[in-house]
């Protein structure tokens, strides 16, 4: 019987995500759940209905790996009338190039970091698992015994039955034609069969997600794309081997060097290809269930696009020479610009949630996280990579989504470096300093649409006399020795860093102080002109973000945040009485970091304002003029040196840069990029939110407990920290110093002790000042003591390291406070 205390939930879409969500919600007591589907149950005609069901869990994203692992565990324990919902045949990925073999070694490290059992195989071992392969072409393989095949339609119905038994209702042939709202919230879903009142609506409509989003006035930035799948005629060696449809003899197989995957279909082979041209699908051209030859998401097979893939399949599996492609289709799937799902509640229409661009691989895990989010207020897994509000406005443009999502299709099986930027579209957002950066030979990477200098070729010559160890091929990509020169210049003289791409908010109004006191962990009741480092927590005490807050006037604060999710968080909590105004001021302003022991020598002669240590103390802010430019200067430093973040309006930004650059010539001023910046901040132990710490970590274990004031009035997450503050952390984020300077790792590598794999690396860089390679890592408390010996697994090689005391550089903080 439905409890009157539970909200009325309408889930749009009875595919694998909608069925999983109904099961997860009703299991948690939310039993007033209605799932509406425009097609039949449970072969709805969407992507779930034709998905081949391959579940490879290992992913560079910890969240996606956890989602896939939960999906495997859940489906493996389910059946439909005795027929299993998951076939644990294992997974095998092959390398036919040296680059791929190195990547499989890296993937083995990822699997180890995230707790997925795996092993690396030689060609003979690969052939034992898949006798059909041409062993001479194979260099090695990556085997994950726990992976396998999800039987999506069975899992849909099995979960739906469980949800129905708890009170859920599933309605077939109910096409959604509108989303209604009342009082600023979603109120009902309009179908062609009638109106369904709702307190919560979840769009799990898959490829039709953008259409549902438009009904609600919500951007759903995904692109439906066609993906080819074919089945061969009978393969002689499989005849009689797999007598039962659910007893397959071989693992699911990936040949990523040719953008192919394979699975058995009893005595035939199924082949999926990402090798063809991107095929975006216009929703207006997708047939209805009644008009479709098979189902709406299965388009006509274009044999000419598949021909190169067929030849590649024959090369790897010579036994296929005796077969031919018997049937095939172009199946529609959902792609986003970054390859991640779209999850979360719309801020524009409260009560309207998204669970879109989710593949079968991650379906139950995403549903579990979303159910936790709805019922408990936050999921156990950190989902910031999936939150629909992660995008900037420029990233929601239709053409941008089309181009980036098409590229995401092309890159599904590519070997991608963690720093590798998208090639296009570029130069969407540039700071006022961009022309001067180009003149200095800046090498730009891209983030959130911003062009961000990683190093400057103008500094390469200065690096020639420095001792910079050789580094491996992977760590050498998107790196230049010029970064060493920039780091040394920052420590020895003075450097300019473009901090414009870092998001800035202004929070003002008569209620601004009380609002920030409630939202953040540190004491905000400070004198105007004071800067505070503080945290945003969720209700469970997890670190949502870290911020710098400058109280510029009694009722006006400037906030340095980590991205659009922070803006979304503030806007969700802003009082309805108009006492607080939150504005994103990033686009209209710019920022240059002036740091180094000669920073004061550079800035003071250009200003009549007092920039002395006594007149402008550490973590202070003031309005001033530099070379006639009105600025807001904050004495903060993310690199551990004397200096300021200097903010100005964008229209005078280039004038500010030019004045600083010209005056700095006699001081040896240098332009510094993100590569040097990252090295310098790790030497100081400064955390990077989203990489070093997330909502899965509390402040005390993350090493930022100093920013928490438990003695101030209540703030978001405080009650959850009471117990944590009284206990010793069970894990810690600590720095490792690699034994060999040339051992530069990249992040996400597993860390081993004598007890096995115990943690993983977050951030890493070579410390140019200390002459050592640094890797920050999460370790259990008993392995986190300084002096503890560990190994970092990097491309299947164990690299020795030692846990160190932090900070690694200038522990007395003398340089930053001069």
ABEGO torsion letter per residue (X at the ends): XBBAABBBBBBBEABAAAAAAAAAAAAAGBABBBBBBABBOABAGBAAAABAGBBBABBABAAAAAAAAAAAAAAAABBBGGBBABBBAEBBBBBABAAAAAAAAAAAAAAAAAGBBBBBBBAAAAAAABAABBAAABAEBBBBAABEBBBAAAAAAAAAAAAAAAGBBBBBGBBBABBBBBGGBBABBBBAAEBBBBABBBBAAEAAAAAAAAAAGBBBBBBBBBBBBBBBBBBAAABGABABAABBABBBBBBAAAGBBBBBBGABBBBBBAABBBBBBBAAABBBAAABAABAABBBBBAAAAAAAAAAAAAABAAAAABBBABBBBBBBBBBAAGBBBBEBBAABBGBBBBBGBBAAAAAAAAAAAAAAAAAGBBABBAAAABAAABBAAAABAAAAAAAAAAAAAAAABBBBAABBBAOBBGABBBAAAAAAAAAGBBBBBBGGBBBBABBAAAAAAAAABBBBBBBAAAABGBBAAAAAAAAAAAABBBBBBAAABBBBBBBEAAAAAAAAAABABBABBBBGBBBBBBBBBAAGBBABBBBBBBABAABBBBBBAEAAAAAAAAAABBAAGABBBBBAAAABBBBBBBEAAAAAAAAAABABBABAAABBBGBBBBBBBGGBBBBBBBBBAAGBBEBBBBBBAAAAAAAAAAAAAAAAAAGBBBBBAAAAAAAAAAAGBBBBGAABBAABBAAAAGAAAABBAABBBBBGAAAAAAAAABBBABBBBBBBBABAABBBAEGBBBBBAAEBABBBBBBBBBAAAGBBBBBBBBBAAAABBGBBBBBBBGGBBBBBBBBBOBABGAAGAAAAX
